[in-house]
Amino acid sequence: MRSAQAEQNADLERKFASLLKKVESIAQGIDEKAPATAETMAHIKKSLLSIHSGNKRVTMAEIERSREICNFMIPDDMEKCLALWFDQSSETDDKIWANFSEDVSCASMGLYEHWSYAVDQPHMIVALTILLDQFPRKMYRGTKGMYTSDKMCCKYVKRAIRAGIDKELNPKERIFLL
């Protein structure tokens, strides 16, 4: 019979192997580049080492903030979801401006890129997608500003799909990666 410590070690090894597989998926091709160029691989390595060393570690506050973003945009009630997603409401736009405009600005400047590497927190890529895609569409409705972060958002979504993060999301969350 295996000891509790041996069970924990085996579980950690399985999780590590799964994480490595996701990282390899990311490294094999960001955007349309497959296989990745040496320059891209160097950037990935630098980013991963930075995350590992703590320079870009996702904090508990960021995890909580990403949940707040998801909870706002993905309410439990499907009718509320549809209204929020497809209706044009200045009240909703104002709420987004008041509560999330700073996050939208930071994400669009690339300051939340490390959220896209948080494969153990799949909802974070959903939150990042909302910040880069959905919120700007409501905040900058009818202007070119609606589309400013699209390219960055696509890069992160493609990375997440290659890493298999989309398979870990529920259907309402997964919609944002399509």
mmCIF file of the C-alpha atoms, coordinates in Angstrom:
data_MODEL
# 
_entry.id   MODEL 
# 
loop_
_atom_site.group_PDB 
_atom_site.id 
_atom_site.type_symbol 
_atom_site.label_atom_id 
_atom_site.label_alt_id 
_atom_site.label_comp_id 
_atom_site.label_asym_id 
_atom_site.label_entity_id 
_atom_site.label_seq_id 
_atom_site.pdbx_PDB_ins_code 
_atom_site.Cartn_x 
_atom_site.Cartn_y 
_atom_site.Cartn_z 
_atom_site.occupancy 
_atom_site.B_iso_or_equiv 
_atom_site.pdbx_formal_charge 
_atom_site.auth_seq_id 
_atom_site.auth_comp_id 
_atom_site.auth_asym_id 
_atom_site.auth_atom_id 
_atom_site.pdbx_PDB_model_num 
ATOM 1   C CA . MET A 1 1   ? 0.000   0.000  0.000   1.00 0.00 ? 1   MET A CA 1 
ATOM 2   C CA . ARG A 1 2   ? 1.309   3.449  -0.934  1.00 0.00 ? 2   ARG A CA 1 
ATOM 3   C CA . SER A 1 3   ? 1.935   5.986  1.768   1.00 0.00 ? 3   SER A CA 1 
ATOM 4   C CA . ALA A 1 4   ? 0.132   9.323  1.809   1.00 0.00 ? 4   ALA A CA 1 
ATOM 5   C CA . GLN A 1 5   ? 3.398   11.076 0.921   1.00 0.00 ? 5   GLN A CA 1 
ATOM 6   C CA . ALA A 1 6   ? 3.947   8.777  -2.059  1.00 0.00 ? 6   ALA A CA 1 
ATOM 7   C CA . GLU A 1 7   ? 0.377   9.521  -3.235  1.00 0.00 ? 7   GLU A CA 1 
ATOM 8   C CA . GLN A 1 8   ? 1.014   13.260 -2.939  1.00 0.00 ? 8   GLN A CA 1 
ATOM 9   C CA . ASN A 1 9   ? 4.296   12.973 -4.828  1.00 0.00 ? 9   ASN A CA 1 
ATOM 10  C CA . ALA A 1 10  ? 2.646   10.961 -7.600  1.00 0.00 ? 10  ALA A CA 1 
ATOM 11  C CA . ASP A 1 11  ? -0.166  13.509 -7.810  1.00 0.00 ? 11  ASP A CA 1 
ATOM 12  C CA . LEU A 1 12  ? 2.347   16.376 -8.011  1.00 0.00 ? 12  LEU A CA 1 
ATOM 13  C CA . GLU A 1 13  ? 4.258   14.561 -10.748 1.00 0.00 ? 13  GLU A CA 1 
ATOM 14  C CA . ARG A 1 14  ? 1.035   14.093 -12.744 1.00 0.00 ? 14  ARG A CA 1 
ATOM 15  C CA . LYS A 1 15  ? 0.173   17.773 -12.356 1.00 0.00 ? 15  LYS A CA 1 
ATOM 16  C CA . PHE A 1 16  ? 3.690   18.785 -13.345 1.00 0.00 ? 16  PHE A CA 1 
ATOM 17  C CA . ALA A 1 17  ? 3.578   16.528 -16.422 1.00 0.00 ? 17  ALA A CA 1 
ATOM 18  C CA . SER A 1 18  ? 0.238   18.061 -17.389 1.00 0.00 ? 18  SER A CA 1 
ATOM 19  C CA . LEU A 1 19  ? 1.620   21.563 -16.915 1.00 0.00 ? 19  LEU A CA 1 
ATOM 20  C CA . LEU A 1 20  ? 4.698   20.729 -18.995 1.00 0.00 ? 20  LEU A CA 1 
ATOM 21  C CA . LYS A 1 21  ? 2.472   19.441 -21.772 1.00 0.00 ? 21  LYS A CA 1 
ATOM 22  C CA . LYS A 1 22  ? 0.570   22.718 -21.777 1.00 0.00 ? 22  LYS A CA 1 
ATOM 23  C CA . VAL A 1 23  ? 3.776   24.741 -21.774 1.00 0.00 ? 23  VAL A CA 1 
ATOM 24  C CA . GLU A 1 24  ? 5.082   22.669 -24.693 1.00 0.00 ? 24  GLU A CA 1 
ATOM 25  C CA . SER A 1 25  ? 1.847   23.381 -26.564 1.00 0.00 ? 25  SER A CA 1 
ATOM 26  C CA . ILE A 1 26  ? 2.350   27.071 -25.969 1.00 0.00 ? 26  ILE A CA 1 
ATOM 27  C CA . ALA A 1 27  ? 5.981   26.874 -27.022 1.00 0.00 ? 27  ALA A CA 1 
ATOM 28  C CA . GLN A 1 28  ? 5.239   24.949 -30.219 1.00 0.00 ? 28  GLN A CA 1 
ATOM 29  C CA . GLY A 1 29  ? 3.476   27.826 -31.815 1.00 0.00 ? 29  GLY A CA 1 
ATOM 30  C CA . ILE A 1 30  ? 2.306   31.199 -30.730 1.00 0.00 ? 30  ILE A CA 1 
ATOM 31  C CA . ASP A 1 31  ? 0.010   32.861 -33.221 1.00 0.00 ? 31  ASP A CA 1 
ATOM 32  C CA . GLU A 1 32  ? 0.367   31.268 -36.650 1.00 0.00 ? 32  GLU A CA 1 
ATOM 33  C CA . LYS A 1 33  ? 4.018   30.336 -36.204 1.00 0.00 ? 33  LYS A CA 1 
ATOM 34  C CA . ALA A 1 34  ? 4.444   26.587 -35.941 1.00 0.00 ? 34  ALA A CA 1 
ATOM 35  C CA . PRO A 1 35  ? 7.045   25.531 -35.095 1.00 0.00 ? 35  PRO A CA 1 
ATOM 36  C CA . ALA A 1 36  ? 8.093   28.608 -33.218 1.00 0.00 ? 36  ALA A CA 1 
ATOM 37  C CA . THR A 1 37  ? 11.153  30.537 -34.346 1.00 0.00 ? 37  THR A CA 1 
ATOM 38  C CA . ALA A 1 38  ? 14.270  30.667 -32.187 1.00 0.00 ? 38  ALA A CA 1 
ATOM 39  C CA . GLU A 1 39  ? 13.429  34.266 -31.294 1.00 0.00 ? 39  GLU A CA 1 
ATOM 40  C CA . THR A 1 40  ? 9.900   33.308 -30.214 1.00 0.00 ? 40  THR A CA 1 
ATOM 41  C CA . MET A 1 41  ? 11.245  30.392 -28.186 1.00 0.00 ? 41  MET A CA 1 
ATOM 42  C CA . ALA A 1 42  ? 13.714  32.708 -26.461 1.00 0.00 ? 42  ALA A CA 1 
ATOM 43  C CA . HIS A 1 43  ? 10.859  35.092 -25.624 1.00 0.00 ? 43  HIS A CA 1 
ATOM 44  C CA . ILE A 1 44  ? 8.757   32.221 -24.265 1.00 0.00 ? 44  ILE A CA 1 
ATOM 45  C CA . LYS A 1 45  ? 11.652  30.917 -22.229 1.00 0.00 ? 45  LYS A CA 1 
ATOM 46  C CA . LYS A 1 46  ? 12.321  34.382 -20.830 1.00 0.00 ? 46  LYS A CA 1 
ATOM 47  C CA . SER A 1 47  ? 8.646   34.832 -19.977 1.00 0.00 ? 47  SER A CA 1 
ATOM 48  C CA . LEU A 1 48  ? 8.353   31.423 -18.341 1.00 0.00 ? 48  LEU A CA 1 
ATOM 49  C CA . LEU A 1 49  ? 11.537  31.964 -16.354 1.00 0.00 ? 49  LEU A CA 1 
ATOM 50  C CA . SER A 1 50  ? 10.239  35.338 -15.293 1.00 0.00 ? 50  SER A CA 1 
ATOM 51  C CA . ILE A 1 51  ? 7.006   33.757 -14.105 1.00 0.00 ? 51  ILE A CA 1 
ATOM 52  C CA . HIS A 1 52  ? 8.950   31.025 -12.348 1.00 0.00 ? 52  HIS A CA 1 
ATOM 53  C CA . SER A 1 53  ? 11.249  33.487 -10.645 1.00 0.00 ? 53  SER A CA 1 
ATOM 54  C CA . GLY A 1 54  ? 8.307   35.496 -9.377  1.00 0.00 ? 54  GLY A CA 1 
ATOM 55  C CA . ASN A 1 55  ? 8.647   38.581 -11.551 1.00 0.00 ? 55  ASN A CA 1 
ATOM 56  C CA . LYS A 1 56  ? 5.310   37.938 -13.217 1.00 0.00 ? 56  LYS A CA 1 
ATOM 57  C CA . ARG A 1 57  ? 3.637   35.599 -10.776 1.00 0.00 ? 57  ARG A CA 1 
ATOM 58  C CA . VAL A 1 58  ? -0.133  35.789 -10.712 1.00 0.00 ? 58  VAL A CA 1 
ATOM 59  C CA . THR A 1 59  ? -1.169  37.109 -7.325  1.00 0.00 ? 59  THR A CA 1 
ATOM 60  C CA . MET A 1 60  ? -4.189  36.114 -5.272  1.00 0.00 ? 60  MET A CA 1 
ATOM 61  C CA . ALA A 1 61  ? -5.539  39.630 -5.817  1.00 0.00 ? 61  ALA A CA 1 
ATOM 62  C CA . GLU A 1 62  ? -5.281  39.127 -9.595  1.00 0.00 ? 62  GLU A CA 1 
ATOM 63  C CA . ILE A 1 63  ? -7.010  35.772 -9.377  1.00 0.00 ? 63  ILE A CA 1 
ATOM 64  C CA . GLU A 1 64  ? -9.816  37.404 -7.399  1.00 0.00 ? 64  GLU A CA 1 
ATOM 65  C CA . ARG A 1 65  ? -10.000 40.314 -9.845  1.00 0.00 ? 65  ARG A CA 1 
ATOM 66  C CA . SER A 1 66  ? -10.228 37.940 -12.794 1.00 0.00 ? 66  SER A CA 1 
ATOM 67  C CA . ARG A 1 67  ? -13.107 36.173 -11.038 1.00 0.00 ? 67  ARG A CA 1 
ATOM 68  C CA . GLU A 1 68  ? -14.866 39.517 -10.539 1.00 0.00 ? 68  GLU A CA 1 
ATOM 69  C CA . ILE A 1 69  ? -14.531 40.210 -14.260 1.00 0.00 ? 69  ILE A CA 1 
ATOM 70  C CA . CYS A 1 70  ? -15.914 36.779 -15.164 1.00 0.00 ? 70  CYS A CA 1 
ATOM 71  C CA . ASN A 1 71  ? -18.728 37.035 -12.602 1.00 0.00 ? 71  ASN A CA 1 
ATOM 72  C CA . PHE A 1 72  ? -19.757 40.385 -14.048 1.00 0.00 ? 72  PHE A CA 1 
ATOM 73  C CA . MET A 1 73  ? -19.755 39.214 -17.652 1.00 0.00 ? 73  MET A CA 1 
ATOM 74  C CA . ILE A 1 74  ? -20.950 35.633 -17.077 1.00 0.00 ? 74  ILE A CA 1 
ATOM 75  C CA . PRO A 1 75  ? -23.838 35.725 -14.597 1.00 0.00 ? 75  PRO A CA 1 
ATOM 76  C CA . ASP A 1 76  ? -25.465 32.451 -13.577 1.00 0.00 ? 76  ASP A CA 1 
ATOM 77  C CA . ASP A 1 77  ? -28.791 33.250 -15.277 1.00 0.00 ? 77  ASP A CA 1 
ATOM 78  C CA . MET A 1 78  ? -28.601 32.640 -19.026 1.00 0.00 ? 78  MET A CA 1 
ATOM 79  C CA . GLU A 1 79  ? -31.164 35.348 -19.810 1.00 0.00 ? 79  GLU A CA 1 
ATOM 80  C CA . LYS A 1 80  ? -28.995 37.864 -17.967 1.00 0.00 ? 80  LYS A CA 1 
ATOM 81  C CA . CYS A 1 81  ? -25.993 36.626 -19.948 1.00 0.00 ? 81  CYS A CA 1 
ATOM 82  C CA . LEU A 1 82  ? -27.726 37.122 -23.262 1.00 0.00 ? 82  LEU A CA 1 
ATOM 83  C CA . ALA A 1 83  ? -28.957 40.581 -22.298 1.00 0.00 ? 83  ALA A CA 1 
ATOM 84  C CA . LEU A 1 84  ? -25.494 41.588 -21.099 1.00 0.00 ? 84  LEU A CA 1 
ATOM 85  C CA . TRP A 1 85  ? -23.762 40.185 -24.166 1.00 0.00 ? 85  TRP A CA 1 
ATOM 86  C CA . PHE A 1 86  ? -26.100 41.349 -26.926 1.00 0.00 ? 86  PHE A CA 1 
ATOM 87  C CA . ASP A 1 87  ? -28.199 44.282 -25.706 1.00 0.00 ? 87  ASP A CA 1 
ATOM 88  C CA . GLN A 1 88  ? -26.891 47.818 -26.035 1.00 0.00 ? 88  GLN A CA 1 
ATOM 89  C CA . SER A 1 89  ? -27.226 49.486 -22.675 1.00 0.00 ? 89  SER A CA 1 
ATOM 90  C CA . SER A 1 90  ? -25.630 52.733 -21.600 1.00 0.00 ? 90  SER A CA 1 
ATOM 91  C CA . GLU A 1 91  ? -26.142 51.567 -18.002 1.00 0.00 ? 91  GLU A CA 1 
ATOM 92  C CA . THR A 1 92  ? -23.984 48.489 -18.656 1.00 0.00 ? 92  THR A CA 1 
ATOM 93  C CA . ASP A 1 93  ? -21.405 50.558 -20.519 1.00 0.00 ? 93  ASP A CA 1 
ATOM 94  C CA . ASP A 1 94  ? -21.230 52.973 -17.582 1.00 0.00 ? 94  ASP A CA 1 
ATOM 95  C CA . LYS A 1 95  ? -20.770 50.099 -15.104 1.00 0.00 ? 95  LYS A CA 1 
ATOM 96  C CA . ILE A 1 96  ? -17.898 48.734 -17.186 1.00 0.00 ? 96  ILE A CA 1 
ATOM 97  C CA . TRP A 1 97  ? -16.274 52.175 -17.361 1.00 0.00 ? 97  TRP A CA 1 
ATOM 98  C CA . ALA A 1 98  ? -16.656 52.682 -13.619 1.00 0.00 ? 98  ALA A CA 1 
ATOM 99  C CA . ASN A 1 99  ? -15.520 49.225 -12.510 1.00 0.00 ? 99  ASN A CA 1 
ATOM 100 C CA . PHE A 1 100 ? -13.139 47.921 -15.156 1.00 0.00 ? 100 PHE A CA 1 
ATOM 101 C CA . SER A 1 101 ? -11.679 50.743 -17.273 1.00 0.00 ? 101 SER A CA 1 
ATOM 102 C CA . GLU A 1 102 ? -8.335  50.645 -15.438 1.00 0.00 ? 102 GLU A CA 1 
ATOM 103 C CA . ASP A 1 103 ? -8.090  46.889 -16.021 1.00 0.00 ? 103 ASP A CA 1 
ATOM 104 C CA . VAL A 1 104 ? -8.959  47.337 -19.707 1.00 0.00 ? 104 VAL A CA 1 
ATOM 105 C CA . SER A 1 105 ? -6.217  49.934 -20.033 1.00 0.00 ? 105 SER A CA 1 
ATOM 106 C CA . CYS A 1 106 ? -3.625  47.749 -18.271 1.00 0.00 ? 106 CYS A CA 1 
ATOM 107 C CA . ALA A 1 107 ? -4.565  44.671 -20.297 1.00 0.00 ? 107 ALA A CA 1 
ATOM 108 C CA . SER A 1 108 ? -4.390  46.577 -23.586 1.00 0.00 ? 108 SER A CA 1 
ATOM 109 C CA . MET A 1 109 ? -0.870  47.752 -22.680 1.00 0.00 ? 109 MET A CA 1 
ATOM 110 C CA . GLY A 1 110 ? 0.206   44.114 -22.159 1.00 0.00 ? 110 GLY A CA 1 
ATOM 111 C CA . LEU A 1 111 ? 0.509   44.452 -18.390 1.00 0.00 ? 111 LEU A CA 1 
ATOM 112 C CA . TYR A 1 112 ? -1.757  41.430 -17.854 1.00 0.00 ? 112 TYR A CA 1 
ATOM 113 C CA . GLU A 1 113 ? 0.021   39.160 -20.348 1.00 0.00 ? 113 GLU A CA 1 
ATOM 114 C CA . HIS A 1 114 ? 1.107   36.895 -17.499 1.00 0.00 ? 114 HIS A CA 1 
ATOM 115 C CA . TRP A 1 115 ? -2.583  36.009 -17.024 1.00 0.00 ? 115 TRP A CA 1 
ATOM 116 C CA . SER A 1 116 ? -2.368  34.174 -20.347 1.00 0.00 ? 116 SER A CA 1 
ATOM 117 C CA . TYR A 1 117 ? 0.346   31.915 -18.924 1.00 0.00 ? 117 TYR A CA 1 
ATOM 118 C CA . ALA A 1 118 ? -1.689  30.959 -15.840 1.00 0.00 ? 118 ALA A CA 1 
ATOM 119 C CA . VAL A 1 119 ? -2.701  27.546 -17.155 1.00 0.00 ? 119 VAL A CA 1 
ATOM 120 C CA . ASP A 1 120 ? -3.615  26.409 -13.650 1.00 0.00 ? 120 ASP A CA 1 
ATOM 121 C CA . GLN A 1 121 ? -6.225  29.224 -13.479 1.00 0.00 ? 121 GLN A CA 1 
ATOM 122 C CA . PRO A 1 122 ? -8.191  28.780 -16.735 1.00 0.00 ? 122 PRO A CA 1 
ATOM 123 C CA . HIS A 1 123 ? -10.742 31.482 -15.911 1.00 0.00 ? 123 HIS A CA 1 
ATOM 124 C CA . MET A 1 124 ? -7.931  34.054 -16.133 1.00 0.00 ? 124 MET A CA 1 
ATOM 125 C CA . ILE A 1 125 ? -7.705  33.740 -19.917 1.00 0.00 ? 125 ILE A CA 1 
ATOM 126 C CA . VAL A 1 126 ? -11.465 34.231 -20.059 1.00 0.00 ? 126 VAL A CA 1 
ATOM 127 C CA . ALA A 1 127 ? -11.141 37.406 -17.961 1.00 0.00 ? 127 ALA A CA 1 
ATOM 128 C CA . LEU A 1 128 ? -8.266  38.609 -20.143 1.00 0.00 ? 128 LEU A CA 1 
ATOM 129 C CA . THR A 1 129 ? -10.348 37.987 -23.262 1.00 0.00 ? 129 THR A CA 1 
ATOM 130 C CA . ILE A 1 130 ? -13.239 39.932 -21.763 1.00 0.00 ? 130 ILE A CA 1 
ATOM 131 C CA . LEU A 1 131 ? -10.894 42.825 -20.940 1.00 0.00 ? 131 LEU A CA 1 
ATOM 132 C CA . LEU A 1 132 ? -9.398  42.896 -24.433 1.00 0.00 ? 132 LEU A CA 1 
ATOM 133 C CA . ASP A 1 133 ? -12.427 42.024 -26.549 1.00 0.00 ? 133 ASP A CA 1 
ATOM 134 C CA . GLN A 1 134 ? -15.804 42.441 -24.886 1.00 0.00 ? 134 GLN A CA 1 
ATOM 135 C CA . PHE A 1 135 ? -15.336 45.440 -22.616 1.00 0.00 ? 135 PHE A CA 1 
ATOM 136 C CA . PRO A 1 136 ? -13.727 47.637 -25.303 1.00 0.00 ? 136 PRO A CA 1 
ATOM 137 C CA . ARG A 1 137 ? -16.676 46.865 -27.607 1.00 0.00 ? 137 ARG A CA 1 
ATOM 138 C CA . LYS A 1 138 ? -18.988 48.339 -24.989 1.00 0.00 ? 138 LYS A CA 1 
ATOM 139 C CA . MET A 1 139 ? -16.709 51.128 -23.748 1.00 0.00 ? 139 MET A CA 1 
ATOM 140 C CA . TYR A 1 140 ? -15.761 52.427 -27.191 1.00 0.00 ? 140 TYR A CA 1 
ATOM 141 C CA . ARG A 1 141 ? -18.990 51.542 -28.999 1.00 0.00 ? 141 ARG A CA 1 
ATOM 142 C CA . GLY A 1 142 ? -19.046 52.892 -32.548 1.00 0.00 ? 142 GLY A CA 1 
ATOM 143 C CA . THR A 1 143 ? -15.390 53.972 -32.623 1.00 0.00 ? 143 THR A CA 1 
ATOM 144 C CA . LYS A 1 144 ? -12.100 52.458 -33.783 1.00 0.00 ? 144 LYS A CA 1 
ATOM 145 C CA . GLY A 1 145 ? -11.211 51.999 -30.113 1.00 0.00 ? 145 GLY A CA 1 
ATOM 146 C CA . MET A 1 146 ? -13.505 48.955 -30.102 1.00 0.00 ? 146 MET A CA 1 
ATOM 147 C CA . TYR A 1 147 ? -10.891 46.993 -32.022 1.00 0.00 ? 147 TYR A CA 1 
ATOM 148 C CA . THR A 1 148 ? -7.573  48.254 -30.646 1.00 0.00 ? 148 THR A CA 1 
ATOM 149 C CA . SER A 1 149 ? -6.776  45.124 -28.638 1.00 0.00 ? 149 SER A CA 1 
ATOM 150 C CA . ASP A 1 150 ? -8.107  42.504 -31.060 1.00 0.00 ? 150 ASP A CA 1 
ATOM 151 C CA . LYS A 1 151 ? -4.703  41.323 -32.305 1.00 0.00 ? 151 LYS A CA 1 
ATOM 152 C CA . MET A 1 152 ? -3.366  40.897 -28.767 1.00 0.00 ? 152 MET A CA 1 
ATOM 153 C CA . CYS A 1 153 ? -6.535  39.115 -27.707 1.00 0.00 ? 153 CYS A CA 1 
ATOM 154 C CA . CYS A 1 154 ? -6.304  36.682 -30.639 1.00 0.00 ? 154 CYS A CA 1 
ATOM 155 C CA . LYS A 1 155 ? -2.715  35.866 -29.699 1.00 0.00 ? 155 LYS A CA 1 
ATOM 156 C CA . TYR A 1 156 ? -3.724  34.974 -26.142 1.00 0.00 ? 156 TYR A CA 1 
ATOM 157 C CA . VAL A 1 157 ? -6.775  32.970 -27.208 1.00 0.00 ? 157 VAL A CA 1 
ATOM 158 C CA . LYS A 1 158 ? -4.742  30.939 -29.710 1.00 0.00 ? 158 LYS A CA 1 
ATOM 159 C CA . ARG A 1 159 ? -2.145  30.274 -27.026 1.00 0.00 ? 159 ARG A CA 1 
ATOM 160 C CA . ALA A 1 160 ? -4.859  29.101 -24.615 1.00 0.00 ? 160 ALA A CA 1 
ATOM 161 C CA . ILE A 1 161 ? -6.435  26.791 -27.176 1.00 0.00 ? 161 ILE A CA 1 
ATOM 162 C CA . ARG A 1 162 ? -3.059  25.259 -28.049 1.00 0.00 ? 162 ARG A CA 1 
ATOM 163 C CA . ALA A 1 163 ? -2.500  24.647 -24.352 1.00 0.00 ? 163 ALA A CA 1 
ATOM 164 C CA . GLY A 1 164 ? -5.923  22.944 -24.055 1.00 0.00 ? 164 GLY A CA 1 
ATOM 165 C CA . ILE A 1 165 ? -7.240  25.485 -21.570 1.00 0.00 ? 165 ILE A CA 1 
ATOM 166 C CA . ASP A 1 166 ? -10.516 25.748 -23.483 1.00 0.00 ? 166 ASP A CA 1 
ATOM 167 C CA . LYS A 1 167 ? -11.310 22.142 -22.567 1.00 0.00 ? 167 LYS A CA 1 
ATOM 168 C CA . GLU A 1 168 ? -11.193 23.048 -18.867 1.00 0.00 ? 168 GLU A CA 1 
ATOM 169 C CA . LEU A 1 169 ? -13.845 25.764 -19.163 1.00 0.00 ? 169 LEU A CA 1 
ATOM 170 C CA . ASN A 1 170 ? -17.599 25.479 -18.841 1.00 0.00 ? 170 ASN A CA 1 
ATOM 171 C CA . PRO A 1 171 ? -19.641 26.231 -21.997 1.00 0.00 ? 171 PRO A CA 1 
ATOM 172 C CA . LYS A 1 172 ? -20.458 29.852 -21.064 1.00 0.00 ? 172 LYS A CA 1 
ATOM 173 C CA . GLU A 1 173 ? -16.773 30.584 -20.386 1.00 0.00 ? 173 GLU A CA 1 
ATOM 174 C CA . ARG A 1 174 ? -15.637 28.765 -23.531 1.00 0.00 ? 174 ARG A CA 1 
ATOM 175 C CA . ILE A 1 175 ? -17.784 31.049 -25.696 1.00 0.00 ? 175 ILE A CA 1 
ATOM 176 C CA . PHE A 1 176 ? -15.309 33.852 -25.100 1.00 0.00 ? 176 PHE A CA 1 
ATOM 177 C CA . LEU A 1 177 ? -12.487 31.844 -26.688 1.00 0.00 ? 177 LEU A CA 1 
ATOM 178 C CA . LEU A 1 178 ? -14.373 31.208 -29.919 1.00 0.00 ? 178 LEU A CA 1 
# 
